[in-house]
Amino acid sequence: MAKTKAAKTGRERSEFLWGWLFILPTTIGLIVLNIIPIFRTIYQSFFKTGDFGKGNIFVGLSNYQKVFGDGEVWQALINTLKYAVVEVPFSIVIALVLAVFLNRRMRGRSVYRTIIFLPMVAAPAAVAMVWRWLFNSDFGLINNVFKVHVNWVSSPQIAVFSVAVIGVWSILGYNMVLFLSGLQEIPRDYYEAAEIDGATGINAFFHITIPLLSPTIFFVLVTRVIGALQVFDLIYMVIDKSNPALSKTQSLVYLFYKYSFINKNMGYGSTIVVLLLGITMIITVFQMIGQKKWVFYN
């Protein structure tokens, strides 16, 4: 009995050590690449960058006072929220519908899945170049097909929404793959029982698919909100510095890049990022509270 207990204890100790060895690289990467930079950024937000990037000067809460009174920062926040309001719901709804259709048995299903996922593996610069051509007001494909003359990416009123359309198209495949994985975990028995009871496909979608897929939907929602609030690359590559719509499309992360790496004001740029971090955390907390009412865990 003592030998069995000792063997069990030794096995548990071995599993514990091997478990930590396997997660150690990820843990180190998380600490070095995420945790430490977060605290460094918060620390940097209390300083003003010295001349030539050296000799930082402690200014306390001065940067935060400036941020809350800076109209450009609030405009960037509004731009970011506009982008998120378009990108998040549309990318989730369209991806969910596509996943439901492509989860059925049909000819060429793998081909369709691959085509929809392709934007995820395309280079962002190539994506931006193609969409800038599509959105071109003079010889762009969209204006020529629909016989209109719209300044899709140079009009301050609609440019941010045009960029959001690119965001939806780019992330659609990733969301679809996540939904497909969730759909394949739903037992077919539920659908067969609903069909026997006379439920239509739409009824089954809203009363079976949505409730049982709600954990996956919640995960996609949280990650997409965080991703949308951090949008930078699409705006940077689609909107030129000379574009008249820049002030109405630049996001908080774009503003961080502008102050930190162009204006060399690391302290103020860090303050903008801390503001974004706070907003993201608040929204995530509300999502975590709200999910208790509509997410069903089996």
N, C-alpha and C positions, 0 to 999 in steps of 0.2 A: 504493500500500500504506500509505504514511504517512497519506494522507488518510482512508483507511478506518479505520485505527487511531485517528486523532484524532476521527473522527465517532463511533466506538464509545465512546471514552472520554467524549466530550461527552454522549452519550445516557445512559451509565451514571451520570454525574454528575447529569444532569437527573432521572433516575428516582430516584436517591438523595435529592435535595432534595425532590422532590414526595412521595416516600414519607414522609419526616419531616414535611412540612407536613400530610399527611393524618392522621398519628397524633399530631401535636402537641397538639390539643385534648384528646384522650383521655389523653395522658401528663400534661398539666398538671392535668387533673381528678383523675387518680389520685394525683398528688403532693400536691395541695392538699387533697383530700377524704379521702384514705386514709393515705398515708405520713406526712405531717406530723402528723395527729391521733394516729397510733399512738405516735410518739416523744414527743409532748406528753403523752399519757396516761401513758406510762412515767415521764416526768420528774415529772409531778404526783403519782405514787404515793409519792414520797419526801417529800412535804410534808403538813402538817396545815393545813387551811383556816383562815385567821384569822377574827376576828370580822367579821360582815357581809360575808363572802366576800372580804375584803381582807387583805393582809399575811400571806401564806402562811409557815408556819414549817417549816423543814427538820427532819425527824425521822428521816432515814436509813431503816433497815429496820424501824422501829417498826410501821408499818402492815402489813408482811408478817408480823411476829410475831403481831400481833393477828388477822390473817386466818386463819392456820393454827391458832389456838386458839379461833376463833369458831364455836360450834356452829350458829349460824344460817346461816353461809356453807356449812358442810358439808352441812347439810340442804338448802339451795338447790341445791347441786351434785348431791345424790342426786335431788332433784325433776327437775332438768334431764336427768339421765341416764335416769330413768324415762320422761320424755316422749320422748326420742330413741329409746329402745329400742322404743317402740310406733310412733312416727310414721315413722321411717326405713324399717324393713323392710316394713311394711304398705303404705306409700305407693308403694314401689318394686315390690313383687310385684303389687299390684292394678293399678297403672298399666301394667305390662308385659303382663299378661294382657289388659287392655282394648286395648292397642295392637296386640297380635297379632290379636285378633278384628276390630278396626276397620281393619286393614291389608288385609283381604280385600275382594273385590268383593261388595257387598251394597247393597240398597236403603236409602236414607236414611242412608248412611254419614256424609256431611258434617253432617247434623243431629245425629247421635249425638255426633260429635266436638265440635261446638259446645256442646252441652248439658253435656258433661263438662268442657269448658274454662271454662265460664261462671264458676265460683267464683273463678277467677284474676282476673277483671275486676270482681268485686263488691267494694264498699267493705267493709273489715274491720269497721267499726262495724255495718253492716247484717248482716253474717255473724254477728257476736257476738250481736246482738239476736235474730235468728231462732233460733240454737242455744240461747240461754238460755231461750227459750220452749219449745223442744223438750225441754230437760232439766229444766224446772220440775217440782218434786216434787208439786205440788198439781194443776195443770191442764195440765201439759205433754203433748204428743202421744204421746211414747214411753211414759210411764207409763200413759196411758189406753188406748193400743192393746194393750199387753201385759198390762194389768190388774195392774200392780205398783206399789209405792210405794217408789221408790229416790231417795235424795238424790244425784243425779248430780254436781252441782257444789258441794255443801255438805258432803259426807262426806269427811273427811281421807284415808280409805283409797282412794277411787276418783276423787276430783276431778281429779287430774293426768292420769289415763287418759282421763277424759271430754274434757278439753281436747285431749289427743293425738288423739282421734277427729276433732275439728274440724280439727286440723292435717292429718290424712290427707286428709280431704274437700277441704280448701282447696287442697292442692298436687297433687292427683291429676291434674288436667288438664295442668299444666305438665310433669310427668314423662311423661305419655302422649305429648305432642307431641314431646318429645326422643326417646322410644323409636320413635315413628312415623318420624321422620327417619332414625334408624339402620336401621330395618327396610327402608326403601325403598332403602338402599344395598346390601342383600344380593341378589346375582343370583338370579333364579328358577331358573337351571339346577341349582343345588344341590338344590332341592326336587323338581324334576322327576326328577333322577337318583335321589334317595332314594325317590320314589314308584315308579319302575320296579323298584327293588331290593326293594320290598315294605315299606318303612318306614311306620309309622303316623304320624298327625299329632303324637302325643305324642313319638315317637322323633325326629321331625324337629325338634321344639321344643327338646329337650334336647341333641341332637347337632349341630344346624345353627344354629338361631336363637340360643341362649344363647352358644355360643363366638364366633360372628361379631358378636354384639351386645355382647360383653363390654366393649369400650372405652367404649361409651355407658353401659352399666350402671355401670361404674367411675366415670365422670364424674358421673352422677346420685347415686351413693352418696356421693362426697366432698362434693359441694355440699349434699346433704340433711343429712349429719351436721353440717356447719358451720352450716347454717340452723337445724337443730333445737337445737343448743347455744346459739344466740342468740335463742331464742324469748322474746318479750316481749309483743307486742301482744295475742295471744289471751288470755293470762293476765290482763293488765291490764284488758281489756274484759269478760271473762266472770266473773272472781273479784272481788267487791267487797272493800273494805278491812275491812268488818265480817264478812266470810265466815269462819266457823270453820275452813275448810280452807285459808286463805291461807298459813299457815306450811308446809303440806305441798304447796303447788303453786307458790309463788314461785320463779322461776328465778334464776340468777346475774345475768342482765341486769336482771331486775326488782329485785333487791337493789341493783344498781348505781344504777338510777334512784331508788330509795328513799333511799339514802345521799347521792347527789350532788345531787338536785334537791328533795328534801323535807327531809332533815336538813341540807342544805347542807355536807356533808362531802365535798368533791370529792376530797381525797387518798385517803380510804378507799375511796370509790367507784371511783376509778381503779385502786386495788390489786386490787379484785375483778375488774375487767375484764382486768387483766394476768394474773391467775390463770386466767381463762377463755381468754385468748389462748394461754397456755402449754399448757393441757390440749388445746385444739383443735389446736395444732401437733404435739403428741405423737401424738394419734390420727391425724392426717393422715400423719405420717411412717410409722406402722405400716401404714396403708392403702397408701402408696406402695411399701413393702417387700413387702407381701402380694400386691399386684396382679401381680407378676412370675410368680406361680404359677398364676393363673387368667385373666388378661387376655391375649387373643390379638390382636396387631396384624397386619393383612394387609400 
